[in-house]
């Protein structure tokens, strides 16, 4: 079977590598252009390009693909049996959807139709889901609306962050894609339509998603912190300055008087914040704008915080 592989971030690398180990012919890898990264804005290749070059596979990085005649001619000359699309980050045009006999096969990191969109792993954790999974589907012209081929589920432990879950789903998804290819080749797979009425969306993350809303219960804030690692994280404002919360835990404060959500309470070198429904969060590790990251105990030794001070 001849495959063209489209992908960009580290999440896509296990699928490419497993396809090569399985003996599939991959004459071309398609990825996004190199982008500037970090404070120095160093031009950096996508992880999938690095993996492809290590394997000796030609790579193309078109800025646009919909009306790119040169790119289209290149794919038509290859005549792939299938195009694998794993976190590529581009809308696949109709001509490309219609090109391979087996279609464009996508690996999506959720149990579709739940969490369609750009950030399914992050939003599943942020919303406190007890489980998630991977789906292989045949792409159509909609946003993650294509027919489902195979699915596999996994439990999300209550302390797992998005950083922890990404590599696990990448490996599980790679294995699921290989199973999908085998069954498609054998003609033993039956595609099924998604239940569009049960769809939910996982939009691309914004900086503001990390802002803490202390009217929410402590567990909801903790889940959002877990889901939004490493970015946009969890942050708030203390006396007009950004306070990043690097680690936090829901906690019980028996005997503590009820306070307005967002109110700080300093007790025995530990910093707590009142949250919705009378719940409490312990702020384990924080970083005030312009300062280094530190434990709440260190923070309190250098900052006179009166109980009742509000976070915004």
N, C-alpha and C positions, 0 to 999 in steps of 0.2 A: 504494500500500500504506500502510495506517495503522498506526503503531507507537506503543506506550507504551514509554518508556525508563526502566529502573531501574538506577541506578549511584550510586557515592558518591565514590571518590578520583580523583586525577588520571589514574590508569590508564584510567578509563572515558571521559575527555573526548574523546580522538581518535575513538572510535567514534560518539559523539553528533554531533560536528561533521561527520564524514564522511557520516553518514546524512542530515544536513540539506543538505549540499552535493550529495548524490546526488538530492535532490528528494523524499525520503520525507516523508510527513505525520506529524509528531510533535506531537500535541495536548497531551501531558502528560509531564512528567518526574517520577519518583519517586526520592527520596533519603532518607538518614537525617537525623534532626534535627541542628541545629547543636550542636556540642560545645565545651566549654572546652578551650583549648589553651595550652601553655606554662606558665611559672612564674606568670604573671599570671592564668592561667585565663580568658583572653579568649574569649568566645563567638564561635566561628568557623564560617562556612558551609562545607559540603563543596564541593570544587572543581566537582563536577557541577552543583550549584545555581547557582554563579556563571556557569558556561558557559551554562546554560539561560536564566538571566535576561538575559544579554547577547544571546541569540538571540530574546528575547521570548516564551519558552515558559512556560506556567504550571507551577509546581512544587508538589508536595505532599511533606510530610515526616512521615509517620505514625510514631509510636513503635512501634506494633504493627500487623500487617496480617492475621493469621490470622482473627481474629473481629471485624474492623473493618467494620461494616455500611456506614458512610458511604463508606469507601474502596472497598468492593466495588461499591456502587451507582454510584460515579463511573466505575470501569473498565467496568462493564457498559453504561453509557450511551455510552461511547466506542466499544465493540465493535471493539477493535483486531484487525488481521489477525495480528499477532505482538506479543509482549512481549520486548524485548531486555533481557537481564540481564547486566550487566558489573560485577563487583566491588561488588555492591549491599550484601552483608553481612547479608542476612536469608534465612531459609528461606522458599521460595515455597510457599504453602499449596495444597492440592489444587484448590480452587475457581478459583484464579488459573491453575494449570497447564492446566485444562480450558477456560478462557475463549476464547482466540484460536484461530482455525482452523489456524494454522501452529505453534501451541504457544509455549512460552517458550524463546527461543533464547539460550544462554549462551556467552560467550567466556571460556575458561579458559586460563591462561597456563602450560600444560604439554602434553606429548604424552600425553594420557590413553590408558590408565588409570594411567600413572605420575604420581605427585604430585597425587593428589586432596587437596583441603583448602585451608586459608586462605593458605598461604605457599609456593606452588609454585616461584616464581622463586628465593626465598632458599634453599630446601632443595636444588634442583637444583644450584646453584653450590656450596653447602656440602658436598655429597656428591661433588663433583668431576666432574659430568657433562660430557662434551665437547660435548653439544648439548641443546637443548630446543626449544620451539616453542609454537604456539597451537592450540587446538582449539575449534571451534564444535560445540555439541551441543544436543539438545532435552532440557530439564530434565525429570526425573521426581521422585518423592518421596524418592529416595536422595541421598547426598552425592556429587555429581559422578559419578553412575552412569548418566546418560542416554545415549541412542544418539548416536554420533558422526556429525556431518554432514561437516565438512571439517577437515583438519589441514595445518599448514605448519611446517617445521622450520628452525631456524637454529643455527649453530655458536656455542659459547661460547668466546671466546678465553681462554687460560689466565690472563690478568691482569685479566679483566673482573670488576667487582663487581656486586652486585645493583642498586646505584644506576645503573650504566651500562646494565644490561639492561632495567630497567623501561620506559623510554621507547621503546626499540627494539621490545619485544614489544607495547607498547600500540599503536604505529603499524602494525605488521605484523598484529596481531589485528584492528584496525579494518578494514583492507583485506580480511582474510579474512571478516569478518562481512558486508561488502558483497557479496562474491562468494557467500556463503551465501544471502543474501536474493535475489540475482538468480537463482540456480539453483533455489531453492525456488519462486519465482514462475513460472519456466519449466518446472517439473516435471522437472528434469534431475538432481536430486540423489537419492542413495540412502543412507538412514541405515543405519548398521551398529552392532550391539551391541558393547559393550566386552568385552574379555577380562578378566573380573573376577579370574581367577586371577593375572593379571600386575599387579594393582593395587599401588601403594605410596602412602604417605600423607605429607602435608606439613602437620603441625599448626601451629596459630598459635604464633608465637614467644613465648618467655618470657625474662625477664632471665637466668635461669640457663643458657640455651642459649649465652650469650656467654662463660661461664666456661671458661677454657682448661684442657684436660686434657693435660699434657705427656707422659703415657705414649703419646699418639698421635704418629705420625710428623709431621715438620715440614710436609710437604705437606698432610696432612689438616688441621692447624691453620690453615695459610694459606688453604685452601679455605673453611673455616668463617668465617674473618675476611672473605673476599670476599663470602660469601653473607649474612652478618649485618650488612652496612652498610645504612643508618646505625645500626640498632639490632637486637639488643642489642650489636653490636660484638664486641670481644674484650677480656677483662679477666681479671685474676688478683689475688692478694693478695701484697703485699710487706711483711713484718713487720707483718701485721695491717691494713694500709691497702690500699684498692683501687687497683690500677695498671691504667689503661686503655691498651691498645696500639692506637694510631691507625694505625700503619703497621708492617709486618713483612715479611720475606722469608725463604724457605728458603735456606740457604746451606751450602756445604761448608767445613769447618774441617780442613784436612789437617794431620795431626800433633798435633791437640788430643787430650788424653787423654780417654777415655770417662768421662762423669760421669752421675750419677743424673738422670733426667728432672726438669725444673724447676730445675736448678742453673744459676746465672748465671755467666758468664765475661766479664770486662771486659778488652779488649785494644785498645790504641792508640785510646782514645776511642770504642770501639764496644762495644755490649752484646749479648751472645749468650745464648741459653738452650738447654740440652740438651733434646732431645725424644726420642720413642720410636724404637726401632730404630737408635740411635746417630746420629740426625740432629740438625741444628742450625737454630735460627731466629735471624736478626738482628732485634733490636727497633729499628726505625728511628726511630720517634717514639712517645713515651710521655707519660702524664700521671698523676702521683701525686695521690691524693685531696687536694683543697684547694689544689692547685698548678696552674700553667698548663701547657698543652701544650708540649712541647719535644723536640728531637732527643735521641737517646741520649747524644751527646757533651755537650750542655748538662746533661743530667741527671747524668751522671757527674762533671762539674765541681762540682756542688752536693751530691752524695751520695757518701759513701764506701761503695762496694759492694765487699765482699770476694768474690773468686772462690769459688764453692761455695755462696754464699747461695742459699737455696731460695725459689722462688715456689710458692704454694699454690693 
